[in-house]
Every structure is written in structure tokens, then in C-alpha cells.
Amino acid sequence: MKSGLCFLIAAKRCDIAELQQLALTSALVNACGRLVHALQRERGLSNLYLGSQGQRWAEERHAQVQQSLVIQDEVLACFDRLDTEASVHGARLFSRIAYVLQGLDALPALRARVESLAWTPARATAAYIRLVSGLLAVVFEAADSASDPDISRRLVALFNFMQGKEFAGQERATGSALFAAGRADTAGQQQLLHLIDSQERCLQVFADFASEALTTAWRGAQRHEHLAGLERLRRILCTTAAGGPLDAALSQTWFDSCTARIDAMKTVEDLLAAELLALCEQRIEAATADLANFERLKDNVPATAPGQGSAALSFFDDSPDERPLVTPGLGTSGQGYGLQLERSILELVQDQARRLQTVSNELDTVRASLNERKLVERAKGLLMAHRHLSEEEAHKTMRQMAMNQNRRLIEVAEAVLAMADVLPEPRR
Amino acid sequence: MKSGLCFLIAAKRCDIAELQQLALTSALVNACGRLVHALQRERGLSNLYLGSQGQRWAEERHAQVQQSLVIQDEVLACFDRLDTEASVHGARLFSRIAYVLQGLDALPALRARVESLAWTPARATAAYIRLVSGLLAVVFEAADSASDPDISRRLVALFNFMQGKEFAGQERATGSALFAAGRADTAGQQQLLHLIDSQERCLQVFADFASEALTTAWRGAQRHEHLAGLERLRRILCTTAAGGPLDAALSQTWFDSCTARIDAMKTVEDLLAAELLALCEQRIEAATADLANFERLKDNVPATAPGQGSAALSFFDDSPDERPLVTPGLGTSGQGYGLQLERSILELVQDQARRLQTVSNELDTVRASLNERKLVERAKGLLMAHRHLSEEEAHKTMRQMAMNQNRRLIEVAEAVLAMADVLPEPRR
């Protein structure tokens, strides 16, 4: 018959297995982050290349593609190292990876379309965004599945920072297109404002969940002179009256200014990933020590029948002082040593139950911050099903609603979901 | 290099492993339900035995203890069958089981205290409640961890039904004590109202999430004549002025009437468990068939480099009609067969991504219903930490607040949690 201690040991082993998987996932997340960074640069250069009708940026773009290819190989090697025979990593992570692999398969064809100027900048940008969002979904999955609150907190910070960086990348592309066109237009300006707003909200969640060391690092990484330059260009882009002229020569300044910001973000992202990995390793070490203690304890348990002793009875008491004194002769393990042991096992089990409760509470709080994204996704799904829209169209519709009504995307999502009950059941 | 299809296969294998684990957990849940039922009867009879100062009910109680022991052995055998070497079941389930095992270890000592009339009915009842709530926590864990929405829905229905049944059991005990005392008192009456209310809310959640077959079965299981008798006794208990006389002779009628209701609940609980197990098996069968299809597909994939063909490019398109036509010579697998295959893999991956989204949305909705319990637990934990209360004291405090303010327990929990920010940080 397996004892309570035996199940405690099993629980600890599960914890360790999950932590080891998290450490592996963290390495994966870091690799994905580097690929996202490379693809963001590639997207920006592809945009400039397409915008110049292939007259400029060909060399820079080519060099960046080579770099992306190197990093892609590293990511693929990371994927390969995952144990696809075991079920520890979970169906969701594997499905996200399958999706990313399809995107990477399609990347050479996308590059050929850019190379031959067959696609518009907008179409190429949309394609890169889709691939990047697939990579970010891998990170999101990791953040949503970690069951250690501290690790989950850091993953949420990391995910939001990466997402914020992606909004910064899209801001760079949108601003580049506006400057390149030489003329302000309302749609582009609204999109820019939306991207700046989304970016800031992501960075706020990062600040809420990251360690103090990291928020300090991020403050330090932003140079005032860069920030001032960027804000000036943002002001020019956003406040020039629709149809008014924009100085095309500022295109390069804008690109460099945004790039400096995005590169600074990358250094903080790397620090975040390193901190996460260190935390996983620290947790594994602690859990392994706990496990060794439990196993030592197990070796000391005398081979008697499960405790009918008075120590066991304290299961029903709340406070230690309420615990009955030793009643000799009542139990089979009523002698000093066995009693001591029984009590410490009971305390371990009760500690564990309390810990479980605390962990579950903290996790709920951390994960609540992921709900915003989930609500937006859910509202998008609803629009897709009921109005037969593509994902991009649904997203655009909601963003347009947000802009027209001057509301946040999450508020529009809530409004859409509130309507769900009055809509007919979608076809499955 | 592992392909997208390879990760799809791995994801499907994870699904199957989880479903198999769920099927095992369902069997476990059913066994726990039977032990809960036996302990509820044992608690009721122990109460009557203690109330009669050991003059009556000794034989019935003894027979019930023997029956509980038989079922306990079945539950322990179920626990033993769990694979404690593997990590599929998860740390939380194992921790809950370790807790229950400690409780079962203490059960003989509890029974000895009842036998020798050493404990009051109230103290014995509290001890049984603690053990039953440990067993129900195992079921809750299963409901909170299932990642198939239909299975999760049924587990939520089952958990709430079992919890409702436990409230019915506590109602039986409280009413018995009132009739046995021969005198109405406000505290007992308020507790009774609270138990009836909690019970009805659990049964409402059950009705919201159970299949139509099961809600029909539950309606059928409640005989009108029984219900009318029970409601009449409830009215007598709740409306007799405090201090007014209650007919002690009704004690037996009350007990039998409650027992008939609880036994009827047990038959519905068994149907729920059977339905759950059948659903798990059906899902395993479907997933196994999917897996076989995927593997057949994999055998057919030609051993060329990952698709640089135009089929891959459709990753970036939303609607099928937007997909580019075959462009011969552009890809390495541009011939008819490979292209067809590549497209079907892409469709599988995209299907999977969409399914993941839908599943995640549905799961969130189902699990939201578990949040009420989580909020109450969280508020209780807060009170325990800040006011240094035992768990039972914290629960009592909240219940008292609910009664005094005529509010639901969940409302009190929300109020407690809303205060959390103004409270000092508890010591860890």
C-alpha cells in the first residue's frame, strides 16, 4: 500500500519534471526571441527595399536574411532537442511549434516574392507579422502553462516585453511607410497611435511583473537623447494634418531611431531570459533537495501498519497546541520515535496543502494578466465565425471599432463578447 | 530535422496520454464518491449514536463502519494503481491524495473517540467534514486540470453535484441535531438555511454543465412525495421561533427523508461517473484514429527538403481561394502529389491552431464556474494569514458575516478580497 509520504515524493518528482521542462522551454523561448528579432529587422529592411522599388537596401536586406537563416537553424535545433516521444511538454506547445514550422517552410517563398518585387510592402509586412505572432504564441503558451508563480510571473513579463517589442517593430514599419510616402494620412496615423498605445500597455505589464533588477535595467537602457528624438518624430508623424507633407528624408532618421530602441529592448529581453533560466535552475535545486529529504524520511519510517496512533489524530486539529498528548497503548506506533516521525510527515502534508493553495491563488493573479489577450482572441474568433471574416479582417474590424469609438481594444473585445448571447449559434 | 507533422503527431500523443490519465482519474473520482457516500452515512449515524449517549444506533453505526472499511480498501487500491513513477498525473493530484491518506490514517482514532463517547457530536462532525472535503478536493483537482472542454464540463457538473450532496449531508446532520435537542435555535437555523442555499447553487451549476440525459435523470430521481415531506420538515425547522419546541420524535423522519434524497443523489452521481468514463473512452478512440491518420500521412511524405513550394506559401493566406496556383519550377516538391500532401499538412496544422483557440475559449468558460470556490478559498486564506485564524475559524467567520449581512458567501469573499490591499503584508 502506498503511503502519504510516497505520494508526496511522487508530487515532488512531478514538480521537478515540470521545472526541467520549463528550463528547456526557457531556452526555447530565448531562441524564439532571437529569431523574432532577426525577422523584425528583415521585415523592416524588406519594407525599405520594396518601398525603394529595389533601388536601395538590397545589400542590407540580403545580409539580414543570411543572419536570419543562421538563427533559424538554432531554433530548429532547439525544437529538435524537445522530447517528442514523452508527453511532458504538452499538446499545446507542440501544436504551436508545428504552426511555426509551417511558417518557416513558407519563408523562402516569401523572400522570393520580396526579392522579385512581386508583393507590396503591406502584403510582405502582414506575412512577417503572421510568422512573428506564431513565434510569440510559443512564448505565450509557456507563460500560460507554468505552474510556479514566480516563474510564471517572469514568463508573463517576458511575453509582454516581447509583444511590446513587436508593436515597436510594427510602429517602425508604419512610420517608415508614412515618411516614405511623403504625405500624412489618417489611417496610418491612427494605426501608429494604436501601436504606441498597445506598446505602452505591454511595457506596463512587464513593469508590473518583472523583477526590480530588470525594470531598472530597462529604465537604464532607454537613453534620454534617443527617446527625445523618437518622441519628436512621433509627434511629427501623428500631428501633421492629413494630406500634409512629410519629409521623406526623415525616413532614415526614423528607422535608425526606432531600431536603436528595439535593439535596446533586445538586450533587456536577453537579461529577462537569463534571469528566468537561473530561476528555473534554482527551483530545480531546491526541489531536488526536498526530494532527497523526503526519501531519507521514507527510509526511516518503521514497517508498521499505517498509523493508528494519536499523532495521526492531529489531522483533525487546526493548531499544534490542540494536538492530543501521547496516549500510550492506544496506537501501534505510540513510542517516541515513530510518533515524532508521524507528526513530521503530517506537517509536511499539511504544509504542502497550504502551499498548493497559496500557489494556486498567486497563479490566478498572474494569469489574469494574460486574460486580456485571451478576451481579444475570443472576440476575434466570434467575429470570424459569425461574420465569416478571416483572422486579419476580424482584427482590423475590431481595431477600426476601437479607433472610431476612441476605446481600448480590450473594451471593444468585451463589447463584442457581450453581444455573443444575442448572436445565433455559429456553424461548427 | 523534425517536421511540423512530427510535432502534430507528438501533440496528438500528448492528448492521448492525457485522456488515458483522465480515464484513470475518472475511475478514481468514482471510488472517492463511493467513500464520501459511506463516510456521510457513517457521520450521520455517529451523530445519532453520540446524541443518544451511546444508547441507540450502535449496531447500525458498527455495520456502516464495516462497509466504509470495504470501500476504503477499494479507494486505496485505486490510489495504488496510479503510476507514481511517471509525472503524467501532476503534483497537485498527488498532493491531494497524500492529504487524504493522512486523513484515512487518522480515521481509526476518530472512530475510537466516537465509540467511547469522548467527542461531542459537533467535534466528530467537523472531523468527518474535513476528511470528506479532502476527498472532494481530489475531484476538484481533476475538474480543474482536464483540458478537453466536454470532459471538463462533465467533471465540473460532477464536482458540483458531489459538493451539493455533501451540503445535503451536512443539512441532515444539522437538522438531526436540532430535532434531537428538541428546541429551535437561531444559529442552527441560519446554518440550515445556508446549507440549503449552498446546496441549491451547486445543483444549479450541475444543471448548467451536465448533459440533458443527466439533468433529466436527476429530475426523475426526485420523487415528489419525498420532496414534499422534506420541504415540510425544513419549514418546521427553519420557522419555529428561537427557543420554541421541536418534536424530537421527528428526528427519525427527518433522517430518513434526508437519507432518501442523498441516496437518490448517489444514483445520479454514478450515472455521471459512467457517462464521464464513456466520454473519455470515446475521445481516446477518436484521438487514436487521428494519430493513425497522421502517421500514415507521415509515411507518405517524400524525403525532400522542407517545402519551399508554393503550397507552403499559402501559410500566409487566409482564404483557400487566395492560394497561389502551382508555379512549376519554383519549389523542390512542385509536382502534383507532394503539393497535395503539403497542402493537407498545412490544413491540419491550421485546423489544429483553430481548434486550440476554440478549446481554450470553452475551457475558460467552464473553469470560470470553479472560480467561485477559488475566491472563497482565497478569502479564507487571507483571513487565516491576517487574523491568525484556523481554517475552520476563518470559514465560520465568513459564514457568520454572510448570515449577518444576508449576503451570499461569494459576496463576502469578494468583500474580504477587496480589503486585501489595505491590509498589511502577512508574514510568510
Interface residues (C-beta under 8 A of the other chain):
Chain A: M1 K2 S3 G4 L5 C6 F7 L8 I9 A10 A11 K12 R13 C14 D15 A17 E18 L76 F79 D80 T84 E85 S87 V88 H89 G90 A91 R92 F94 S95 R96 I97 A98 Y99 L101 Q102 G103 L104 D105 A106 P108 A109 L110 A112 R113 A126 A127 R130 S147 P306 G307 Q308 G309 S310 A312 L313 S314 F315 F316 D318 S319 L330 G331 I345 L346 V349 Q350 Q352 A353 L356 Q357 T358 S360 N361 D364 K374 E377 R378 G381 S390 E391 E392 E393
Chain B: M1 K2 S3 G4 L5 C6 F7 L8 I9 A10 A11 K12 R13 C14 D15 A17 E18 L76 F79 D80 T84 E85 S87 V88 H89 G90 A91 R92 F94 S95 R96 I97 A98 Y99 L101 Q102 G103 L104 D105 A106 P108 A109 L110 A112 R113 A126 A127 R130 S147 P306 G307 Q308 G309 S310 A312 L313 S314 F315 F316 D318 S319 L330 G331 I345 L346 V349 Q350 Q352 A353 L356 Q357 T358 S360 N361 D364 K374 E377 R378 G381 S390 E391 E392 E393
